[in-house]
Amino acid sequence: MRRWLRPALSVLPPGLLPRLLLALLPLCATPATSQPAARSPFDDEPPGAAPAPGKTPYAGPQYPGKPPPLGARGEGSAPESPFGAAPRLAPSNPRETGRLASSGTGFVAAPGRIVTNNHVVEGCGRMMARNARNVKQQATVLATDPQRDLALLSLPDDFGPPLAFRDAPAVRRGETVVTYGFPLTGLLSSGPSLTAGDVSALTGLRDNPRNYTITAPVQPGNSGGPLLDSQGSVIGVVVTKLNAARVAQMTGGDIPQNVNFAVKGSEVLNFLRANNVRPRTAASTGPDLRNSDVGDIANPSTVFLECYK
């Protein structure tokens, strides 16, 4: 079957393959008597919401409460790979105990203090951090804020230099932004990746005032990484992305592109100050830097995080 399937797919007209796959999805759904409740692409919409008239309910994997966050995996499952069997994500030190459950990104916000997402550390028995010098240390979770989806970790003061948070001017739509983090570790590069885009909206899903909407591409593993402006100052923390498969189900096949979200820098600053952390702030003025220069600023301060259960 494989001998004729691959040549057949290669000659399909552009755009036809996604439509064929969407047409076949209902055939793979479980019977109505046992089919899980339809899900929304929005985190805050409860399970069981009725689909739009004439639309097929989403019948794919179900996750309680919200879609799987960036960097998280379903309980007991491995990340899916487009190349067949997913590579194993083994601990870098074989003597480390516990099961490596997921990975994410964080960054140094003050000496010895790391910011990441709450969902990166949630349920973890132990957190390990690796910096740009390839030094690996166990991190201690000091505080979490599930509403903002933020967490604060403790590491040695010399683990990395703190990044500055932007305090002026106000962020505007259309500004260039850069993300820096560790997406799809074990499948892509084990080192950090940089992506660039724009601030497309000053609120998030359903006008969430705590988030920005951004076009910079992000993947599982980017969670908790810094969102930087073109002067290298932090304006947010990468948190999640719109579930394109669910939107396609609700809209009859339309697939959204580059719709991702970050916690606003002002929310991060409030969280840090509430936990007695005094981060460095700076005004973003002067000429814009190249994206590569922004990456050079972020690199020594961005850390790879591993969650062991």
C-alpha positions as CSV (number, residue, x, y, z in Angstrom):
1,M,0.0,0.0,0.0
2,R,2.8,2.4,0.8
3,R,4.3,1.9,-2.7
4,W,1.4,3.5,-4.4
5,L,0.1,5.9,-1.7
6,R,3.1,8.2,-1.6
7,P,3.2,8.8,-5.4
8,A,-0.5,9.3,-5.4
9,L,-0.3,12.0,-2.7
10,S,2.5,13.8,-4.5
11,V,0.3,14.5,-7.6
12,L,-2.7,15.9,-5.8
13,P,-3.5,19.5,-6.6
14,P,-2.4,22.0,-4.0
15,G,-4.9,22.4,-1.2
16,L,-6.8,19.2,-2.1
17,L,-5.2,16.9,0.5
18,P,-6.3,19.0,3.5
19,R,-9.9,19.0,2.2
20,L,-9.8,15.2,1.7
21,L,-8.5,14.7,5.2
22,L,-11.2,16.9,6.7
23,A,-13.8,15.0,4.7
24,L,-12.6,11.7,6.2
25,L,-12.6,12.9,9.8
26,P,-16.2,12.1,10.5
27,L,-15.6,8.5,9.3
28,C,-13.0,8.1,12.1
29,A,-15.3,9.4,14.8
30,T,-16.6,7.1,17.6
31,P,-20.3,6.2,17.7
32,A,-22.6,8.9,19.0
33,T,-23.4,6.8,22.1
34,S,-19.8,6.9,23.2
35,Q,-18.4,10.0,21.5
36,P,-16.9,12.5,23.9
37,A,-18.5,15.9,24.2
38,A,-17.7,18.4,21.3
39,R,-14.9,20.8,22.2
40,S,-14.4,24.4,21.4
41,P,-11.1,26.0,20.2
42,F,-11.4,28.4,23.1
43,D,-10.0,27.4,26.5
44,D,-12.9,29.0,28.5
45,E,-15.7,27.3,26.6
46,P,-17.1,24.3,28.5
47,P,-17.3,20.8,27.1
48,G,-20.6,19.9,25.4
49,A,-21.1,23.2,23.6
50,A,-23.2,22.6,20.6
51,P,-21.5,22.9,17.2
52,A,-22.6,25.5,14.7
53,P,-25.6,24.3,12.5
54,G,-24.5,21.9,9.8
55,K,-21.0,21.4,11.3
56,T,-19.5,18.1,12.4
57,P,-18.6,17.9,16.2
58,Y,-14.9,17.6,16.9
59,A,-14.2,13.9,17.4
60,G,-10.4,14.0,18.1
61,P,-8.5,13.7,21.3
62,Q,-10.3,15.2,24.3
63,Y,-8.5,17.1,27.1
64,P,-10.3,18.1,30.4
65,G,-10.6,21.8,31.0
66,K,-8.6,23.1,28.1
67,P,-6.5,22.0,25.1
68,P,-3.0,20.6,25.9
69,P,-0.7,23.5,26.7
70,L,2.5,24.2,24.8
71,G,5.1,21.8,26.2
72,A,2.6,19.4,27.8
73,R,1.7,15.9,26.6
74,G,-1.2,13.7,27.3
75,E,-0.8,11.5,30.4
76,G,1.3,8.4,29.5
77,S,1.7,9.4,25.9
78,A,4.6,10.4,23.7
79,P,4.6,13.4,21.3
80,E,3.3,12.6,17.8
81,S,5.9,12.7,15.1
82,P,5.3,13.3,11.4
83,F,8.2,10.8,10.7
84,G,6.6,7.8,12.3
85,A,7.7,6.7,15.8
86,A,8.4,9.6,18.1
87,P,12.0,9.9,19.4
88,R,12.5,9.0,23.1
89,L,13.0,11.9,25.4
90,A,15.4,10.3,27.9
91,P,16.8,12.2,30.9
92,S,20.3,13.6,30.1
93,N,21.6,12.0,33.3
94,P,20.6,8.3,33.4
95,R,20.8,8.3,37.2
96,E,18.1,10.9,37.5
97,T,14.9,9.3,39.0
98,G,11.4,9.9,37.9
99,R,9.7,9.9,34.5
100,L,10.4,12.8,32.1
101,A,6.8,14.0,31.4
102,S,7.2,17.2,29.5
103,S,9.5,20.1,28.7
104,G,9.2,23.9,28.4
105,T,11.0,27.2,28.5
106,G,11.8,29.8,31.1
107,F,13.9,32.9,31.4
108,V,15.8,34.8,34.1
109,A,13.7,37.7,35.4
110,A,15.9,38.6,38.3
111,P,19.1,37.1,39.9
112,G,18.2,33.5,40.8
113,R,14.6,33.8,39.7
114,I,13.1,32.1,36.6
115,V,9.7,32.9,35.1
116,T,7.7,30.2,33.2
117,N,4.1,29.1,32.8
118,N,2.2,27.4,35.5
119,H,1.2,24.6,33.2
120,V,4.9,23.9,32.6
121,V,5.4,23.1,36.3
122,E,2.0,21.8,37.3
123,G,2.0,18.3,38.7
124,C,5.8,18.0,38.5
125,G,7.7,16.3,41.2
126,R,11.0,17.8,40.2
127,M,12.0,20.5,37.8
128,M,15.4,20.6,36.0
129,A,16.8,23.6,34.2
130,R,19.6,23.9,31.6
131,N,21.2,27.2,30.7
132,A,23.1,28.4,27.6
133,R,26.4,27.2,29.1
134,N,24.9,23.7,29.3
135,V,24.9,23.8,33.1
136,K,22.0,21.7,34.5
137,Q,20.5,22.4,37.9
138,Q,17.4,21.4,39.9
139,A,15.0,24.3,40.2
140,T,12.6,24.9,43.1
141,V,9.1,26.2,42.4
142,L,8.5,29.2,44.7
143,A,5.1,30.5,43.5
144,T,2.4,29.8,40.9
145,D,-0.5,31.8,39.5
146,P,-3.0,29.5,37.6
147,Q,-5.1,32.5,36.6
148,R,-2.3,34.2,34.8
149,D,-0.6,30.8,34.0
150,L,2.7,31.9,35.5
151,A,5.2,30.3,37.8
152,L,8.3,31.5,39.6
153,L,11.4,29.2,40.1
154,S,14.5,29.5,42.1
155,L,18.0,28.8,40.8
156,P,21.5,30.0,41.7
157,D,22.1,33.7,41.1
158,D,24.8,33.0,38.5
159,F,22.6,30.8,36.3
160,G,22.0,33.6,33.8
161,P,21.7,37.4,33.4
162,P,18.2,38.8,34.0
163,L,16.3,40.2,31.0
164,A,14.9,43.7,31.2
165,F,11.1,44.2,31.1
166,R,9.8,47.1,28.9
167,D,8.0,49.8,30.9
168,A,7.5,52.3,28.1
169,P,6.1,53.1,25.6
170,A,2.9,51.1,25.6
171,V,2.8,48.1,23.2
172,R,1.0,48.8,19.9
173,R,-0.6,46.6,17.3
174,G,1.8,45.8,14.5
175,E,5.0,45.9,16.6
176,T,7.6,43.3,15.7
177,V,8.1,40.7,18.3
178,V,10.6,37.8,18.8
179,T,10.1,34.5,20.7
180,Y,13.0,32.5,22.0
181,G,12.6,28.9,23.4
182,F,12.8,25.2,23.0
183,P,10.0,23.9,20.7
184,L,9.5,20.2,20.0
185,T,12.6,19.1,21.8
186,G,13.5,15.5,20.7
187,L,12.1,16.1,17.3
188,L,13.7,19.5,16.3
189,S,16.9,21.0,17.4
190,S,17.9,20.5,21.1
191,G,19.1,24.1,21.1
192,P,17.0,27.2,21.3
193,S,14.9,28.5,18.4
194,L,14.0,32.0,17.4
195,T,10.8,33.0,15.6
196,A,9.5,36.5,14.7
197,G,6.1,38.0,14.0
198,D,3.9,40.9,15.1
199,V,1.5,41.9,17.8
200,S,-1.8,41.4,16.0
201,A,-4.2,42.3,18.9
202,L,-3.9,43.8,22.4
203,T,-6.1,41.1,23.9
204,G,-6.3,37.4,23.7
205,L,-9.1,34.8,23.3
206,R,-12.5,36.3,23.9
207,D,-10.9,39.6,24.7
208,N,-8.8,38.3,27.5
209,P,-7.2,41.5,28.8
210,R,-4.2,39.6,30.3
211,N,-2.9,38.4,26.9
212,Y,-1.6,39.6,23.6
213,T,-2.4,37.9,20.3
214,I,0.8,37.4,18.2
215,T,1.7,36.0,14.8
216,A,5.1,34.7,15.8
217,P,4.9,30.9,15.3
218,V,5.2,28.8,18.5
219,Q,5.1,25.1,19.1
220,P,4.9,22.7,22.1
221,G,7.9,23.5,24.2
222,N,7.8,27.3,23.7
223,S,5.6,27.7,26.7
224,G,7.1,30.0,29.3
225,G,9.6,31.6,26.9
226,P,10.1,35.3,26.6
227,L,8.3,37.5,24.1
228,L,10.7,40.3,23.2
229,D,10.4,43.6,21.4
230,S,12.8,44.8,18.8
231,Q,15.1,46.4,21.5
232,G,15.4,43.1,23.3
233,S,13.1,43.9,26.2
234,V,10.5,41.5,27.5
235,I,6.9,42.4,26.8
236,G,5.3,39.0,27.5
237,V,5.5,35.3,28.2
238,V,4.5,32.8,25.5
239,V,1.5,30.8,26.8
240,T,-0.6,29.0,24.1
241,K,-1.9,28.9,20.6
242,L,-5.2,28.5,18.9
243,N,-6.1,24.9,18.1
244,A,-6.3,25.0,14.3
245,A,-7.9,21.5,14.1
246,R,-10.8,22.5,16.2
247,V,-11.4,25.8,14.4
248,A,-11.4,23.8,11.1
249,Q,-14.1,21.5,12.4
250,M,-16.2,24.5,13.5
251,T,-15.8,26.5,10.3
252,G,-16.1,23.7,7.8
253,G,-12.5,23.5,6.9
254,D,-11.0,27.0,7.3
255,I,-7.6,26.7,9.1
256,P,-6.4,29.7,11.1
257,Q,-2.8,30.7,10.7
258,N,-0.3,32.2,13.2
259,V,-2.8,32.9,16.0
260,N,-0.8,32.5,19.2
261,F,-0.9,34.1,22.6
262,A,1.4,35.6,25.3
263,V,0.8,36.8,28.8
264,K,1.3,40.6,28.9
265,G,4.5,41.9,30.5
266,S,2.5,44.1,32.9
267,E,0.8,40.9,34.3
268,V,4.2,39.3,34.7
269,L,5.5,42.3,36.5
270,N,2.6,42.3,38.9
271,F,3.1,38.6,39.6
272,L,6.8,39.1,40.3
273,R,6.3,42.1,42.6
274,A,3.6,40.2,44.5
275,N,6.3,37.6,45.2
276,N,8.9,40.1,46.3
277,V,10.9,40.0,43.1
278,R,12.1,43.3,41.7
279,P,12.9,42.9,38.0
280,R,14.8,45.3,35.9
281,T,12.7,47.6,33.7
282,A,13.7,49.8,30.8
283,A,12.2,52.0,28.2
284,S,12.4,50.7,24.6
285,T,13.8,53.6,22.6
286,G,16.2,54.0,19.8
287,P,16.6,52.1,16.5
288,D,15.3,48.6,16.2
289,L,17.7,45.7,16.4
290,R,17.9,42.9,14.0
291,N,16.2,39.7,15.1
292,S,19.5,38.0,15.4
293,D,20.7,40.7,17.8
294,V,17.6,40.2,19.9
295,G,18.3,36.5,19.9
296,D,21.8,37.2,21.2
297,I,20.3,39.2,24.1
298,A,17.8,36.4,25.0
299,N,20.2,33.4,24.6
300,P,22.2,33.6,27.9
301,S,19.0,34.3,29.9
302,T,16.7,31.6,28.4
303,V,16.6,28.2,30.0
304,F,15.3,24.8,29.0
305,L,13.0,23.2,31.6
306,E,12.2,19.5,32.2
307,C,9.3,18.2,34.2
308,Y,9.8,14.9,36.0
309,K,6.9,13.0,37.6
